[in-house]
Structure formats: structure tokens, C-alpha cells
Amino acid sequence: MSAPVVEHLDPHPPPIARPAVALLHRDPPLTPTRFFFHRKIVFVVTIGLVVGVAVAAAVNGGSVLLPVDRPVAEWVASARTPRWTHLFNVGSHLGDNVVVFSLAAGLAAVTWRRCRYLALALLAAAAVRPTVEFVLKAVVSRTRPEIEPLGDFHGPSHPSGHPLAAAALWGLMPAVAAVHIRSRIVWWGTVGLSATIVVVVAAARVYKGAHYLTDVVASLAWAGLYLACVQGTFDRLHHERDCRRPQHETQAAV
């Protein structure tokens, strides 16, 4: 009989390199695309909401929505105070084009060396958003509220552009944080901060009398769909290629 073959395990196996940065910014705990993918009913309801509200807003100046919008606008106008007005003015500026474009360019610059695909996503999300907004506004063409507005607001009212612009920037902040800081606590904290900013911007537009409540609700729904498209494009590009200069950590084989 032949002697049994004994396998000798190498006590010092070669190290295995695996991506470190990509673990969080490329595969985070939650993304808009993944949220809708695993919640098909929510996705269908969201589509139905934005289409339904857009049609209602387009017919006769959105008169069918006024039984909801007008009481809210009147209550907001009666509840204004100088302090709240100052705070909401500041909040509204977080969705201004100059703020969104400037921050998107700055974040893309500091992110480029870590992940050029995320940097391009930041620039594309900020640049394409105005076209989406203007097309939607032109199709719906709802008039602005006239209940004691705090300023002169021009252009159609539906959907609200500021929340959509804020979401295009702040919605990508968790990915930016993840590419620089590998911490799920920081990631979730950034998610909470970004969501808060977008909601504050939306509330500020109603407070200032620039948009009706249904305009900003529809805008938030459009923002979720828009971010899902941006995230889906980013995932497709990023998963097929590595970061330009990925960081790696080494882990010994077990």
C-alpha cells in the first residue's frame, strides 16, 4: 500500500489585498436605488404620487389642490415671527443654486483623488438637476402662491426647485463622508444631517410663501427618484471599475 499523502499548510500564506475605502462608499447600508428595489410597492406609489400631483397641479392652476394648500399657506402666514423668518431664510439658502453648484464643485475636487466616479456623480447630479426641474415646471406651469409671500418669486410653482437642488447635493454627502472616513456611525450621522437639511429647505419654501405644500411634497418625491437614478448610474460605473487611486488594506488568509 502506498503511504498517505500529507498536505503541508504554509504557516505564512501570502497576504490578500482587499479594498478598504470601497467597503462603505461603494456598498453603504442603504441607497435610494436599493430602497426602491426592495420596496416595489413604495416605488409604484411614489411614481403615482408625483404623476398624480403634477396632473392635479397642471389643471386650472392646481385648483383641486387648493383645499389642502390654501389653509396651510394661510396658517403659515399667520404664524410667522421675526426669529422663524430669519431661521427659514437661512435654511432656504442651503438649496440656492450658487450654494449647490459651489459645494458640489468643491466636494468633487477633494473627492477626485479618492474616487473619481463619485466626484463625477456630484458634478453630474448638480448639473443635470436644473434641466429636470425646468422641464417639470414648464409642463405643469402652476402659478405661485399669492398669500403674503416673503419676496418676489418668479417662474412656475410646481415642483419646488430648492428641495430638489438640495437633495441633488446633500443626498450624496453620505457617500462623500464614507470615502474619507470609514465609519458607519459617521455615515449614518451624515444621512441624518443630509435628510434634515433637505426637509428644512422644503419647509422654508412653504414658510416663505414661494410654494404650496403639495409643491414641496412632490419635489421631495421627485428628489428620491432623481437620487435613485444618480445612484444607479454611479453603481454601474463604479462596480465595473476600481477607484482611480483606491486605498487597500491587507488581510492575512485564514
PEHUKA-V748336 format. One record per residue. N is the residue number from 1. RES is the residue in three letters. PHI is phi in whole degrees, 0 to 359 (none if undefined). PSI is psi in whole degrees, 0 to 359 (NA if undefined). OMEGA is omega in whole degrees, 0 to 359 (none if undefined). Layout:
N&RES&PHI&PSI&OMEGA + N&RES&PHI&PSI&OMEGA
//
This chain:
1&MET&none&141&180 + 2&SER&280&148&182 + 3&ALA&291&142&179 + 4&PRO&296&146&180 + 5&VAL&276&127&181 + 6&VAL&252&123&178 + 7&GLU&274&132&179 + 8&HIS&257&120&179 + 9&LEU&277&136&178 + 10&ASP&290&117&181 + 11&PRO&292&345&180 + 12&HIS&232&75&181 + 13&PRO&292&154&179 + 14&PRO&296&144&180 + 15&PRO&292&150&178 + 16&ILE&251&123&180 + 17&ALA&271&131&176 + 18&ARG&226&148&184 + 19&PRO&297&139&180 + 20&ALA&259&309&182 + 21&VAL&297&319&186 + 22&ALA&294&342&183 + 23&LEU&301&327&184 + 24&LEU&253&312&186 + 25&HIS&284&337&179 + 26&ARG&265&336&181 + 27&ASP&225&66&183 + 28&PRO&287&168&180 + 29&PRO&298&332&183 + 30&LEU&207&138&174 + 31&THR&224&159&177 + 32&PRO&303&320&180 + 33&THR&297&313&180 + 34&ARG&294&324&179 + 35&PHE&300&310&181 + 36&PHE&288&326&182 + 37&PHE&297&321&181 + 38&HIS&270&359&180 + 39&ARG&225&72&185 + 40&LYS&300&322&181 + 41&ILE&295&319&178 + 42&VAL&297&320&179 + 43&PHE&298&314&180 + 44&VAL&295&318&180 + 45&VAL&296&320&179 + 46&THR&297&316&177 + 47&ILE&299&315&179 + 48&GLY&297&324&180 + 49&LEU&296&309&185 + 50&VAL&293&323&180 + 51&VAL&289&316&182 + 52&GLY&296&315&180 + 53&VAL&292&324&178 + 54&ALA&296&317&179 + 55&VAL&295&316&180 + 56&ALA&296&323&180 + 57&ALA&288&335&183 + 58&ALA&278&338&184 + 59&VAL&272&118&175 + 60&ASN&53&45&177 + 61&GLY&67&21&180 + 62&GLY&75&28&184 + 63&SER&299&330&180 + 64&VAL&292&339&180 + 65&LEU&269&347&184 + 66&LEU&297&328&176 + 67&PRO&301&336&175 + 68&VAL&267&316&188 + 69&ASP&287&318&186 + 70&ARG&295&312&179 + 71&PRO&300&323&178 + 72&VAL&294&314&180 + 73&ALA&297&319&179 + 74&GLU&292&320&179 + 75&TRP&294&317&179 + 76&VAL&298&316&181 + 77&ALA&298&324&181 + 78&SER&282&341&185 + 79&ALA&261&4&183 + 80&ARG&292&144&173 + 81&THR&226&159&179 + 82&PRO&303&321&182 + 83&ARG&293&314&179 + 84&TRP&295&324&179 + 85&THR&297&317&178 + 86&HIS&297&314&182 + 87&LEU&296&318&181 + 88&PHE&285&333&172 + 89&ASN&297&317&177 + 90&VAL&296&315&180 + 91&GLY&298&321&180 + 92&SER&297&325&182 + 93&HIS&295&339&179 + 94&LEU&293&346&176 + 95&GLY&251&8&178 + 96&ASP&294&148&180 + 97&ASN&301&319&182 + 98&VAL&296&323&178 + 99&VAL&289&313&183 + 100&VAL&297&313&181 + 101&PHE&294&318&182 + 102&SER&294&313&181 + 103&LEU&293&322&179 + 104&ALA&298&317&179 + 105&ALA&294&318&180 + 106&GLY&294&315&180 + 107&LEU&293&323&177 + 108&ALA&296&323&180 + 109&ALA&295&317&182 + 110&VAL&280&346&181 + 111&THR&264&342&188 + 112&TRP&304&316&184 + 113&ARG&289&335&178 + 114&ARG&276&316&181 + 115&CYS&203&102&184 + 116&ARG&291&335&180 + 117&TYR&289&324&174 + 118&LEU&292&321&177 + 119&ALA&300&317&178 + 120&LEU&294&324&178 + 121&ALA&296&320&177 + 122&LEU&299&312&181 + 123&LEU&294&318&182 + 124&ALA&293&319&180 + 125&ALA&298&318&180 + 126&ALA&288&323&186 + 127&ALA&282&323&184 + 128&VAL&279&331&184 + 129&ARG&307&316&180 + 130&PRO&302&323&179 + 131&THR&297&315&178 + 132&VAL&300&314&180 + 133&GLU&298&311&184 + 134&PHE&294&323&178 + 135&VAL&296&314&180 + 136&LEU&297&317&179 + 137&LYS&297&319&181 + 138&ALA&293&323&181 + 139&VAL&289&316&184 + 140&VAL&280&311&175 + 141&SER&55&52&177 + 142&ARG&272&141&180 + 143&THR&285&153&180 + 144&ARG&289&157&175 + 145&PRO&297&152&179 + 146&GLU&237&25&182 + 147&ILE&259&88&177 + 148&GLU&49&59&179 + 149&PRO&290&146&178 + 150&LEU&267&67&180 + 151&GLY&136&174&176 + 152&ASP&261&116&182 + 153&PHE&245&132&186 + 154&HIS&244&158&179 + 155&GLY&88&169&180 + 156&PRO&297&160&186 + 157&SER&266&337&188 + 158&HIS&242&129&353 + 159&PRO&276&172&178 + 160&SER&286&126&185 + 161&GLY&283&327&184 + 162&HIS&298&312&177 + 163&PRO&298&323&178 + 164&LEU&294&319&178 + 165&ALA&294&318&179 + 166&ALA&297&318&180 + 167&ALA&294&325&179 + 168&ALA&298&330&178 + 169&LEU&265&300&187 + 170&TRP&291&336&177 + 171&GLY&294&340&178 + 172&LEU&262&359&181 + 173&MET&298&322&177 + 174&PRO&302&321&178 + 175&ALA&293&322&178 + 176&VAL&295&317&178 + 177&ALA&298&320&183 + 178&ALA&292&328&182 + 179&VAL&285&343&179 + 180&HIS&253&329&183 + 181&ILE&230&115&182 + 182&ARG&273&78&181 + 183&SER&215&123&178 + 184&ARG&291&331&177 + 185&ILE&296&315&178 + 186&VAL&296&320&181 + 187&TRP&299&309&180 + 188&TRP&295&323&176 + 189&GLY&298&320&178 + 190&THR&292&324&176 + 191&VAL&300&313&179 + 192&GLY&297&318&180 + 193&LEU&295&316&181 + 194&SER&296&316&179 + 195&ALA&297&321&179 + 196&THR&297&316&180 + 197&ILE&298&315&181 + 198&VAL&297&317&180 + 199&VAL&294&320&178 + 200&VAL&297&317&178 + 201&VAL&299&317&180 + 202&ALA&297&315&180 + 203&ALA&296&324&181 + 204&ALA&296&325&181 + 205&ARG&290&327&175 + 206&VAL&288&318&180 + 207&TYR&300&319&182 + 208&LYS&283&354&181 + 209&GLY&76&20&179 + 210&ALA&278&334&182 + 211&HIS&214&157&172 + 212&TYR&281&164&179 + 213&LEU&302&315&182 + 214&THR&294&334&177 + 215&ASP&295&316&183 + 216&VAL&282&328&176 + 217&VAL&296&315&177 + 218&ALA&297&322&180 + 219&SER&296&321&177 + 220&LEU&295&321&177 + 221&ALA&294&317&175 + 222&TRP&300&322&181 + 223&ALA&298&319&178 + 224&GLY&298&317&178 + 225&LEU&293&321&180 + 226&TYR&296&315&179 + 227&LEU&295&326&177 + 228&ALA&297&321&177 + 229&CYS&294&316&179 + 230&VAL&298&314&181 + 231&GLN&296&319&179 + 232&GLY&297&319&177 + 233&THR&294&317&179 + 234&PHE&298&316&180 + 235&ASP&298&318&182 + 236&ARG&296&316&180 + 237&LEU&291&316&187 + 238&HIS&287&321&183 + 239&HIS&289&341&178 + 240&GLU&269&349&183 + 241&ARG&218&155&175 + 242&ASP&278&167&171 + 243&CYS&298&158&182 + 244&ARG&300&317&178 + 245&ARG&225&72&184 + 246&PRO&292&146&173 + 247&GLN&270&146&181 + 248&HIS&230&150&171 + 249&GLU&242&154&180 + 250&THR&255&138&179 + 251&GLN&228&127&181 + 252&ALA&291&142&178 + 253&ALA&293&145&181 + 254&VAL&258&NA&none
//
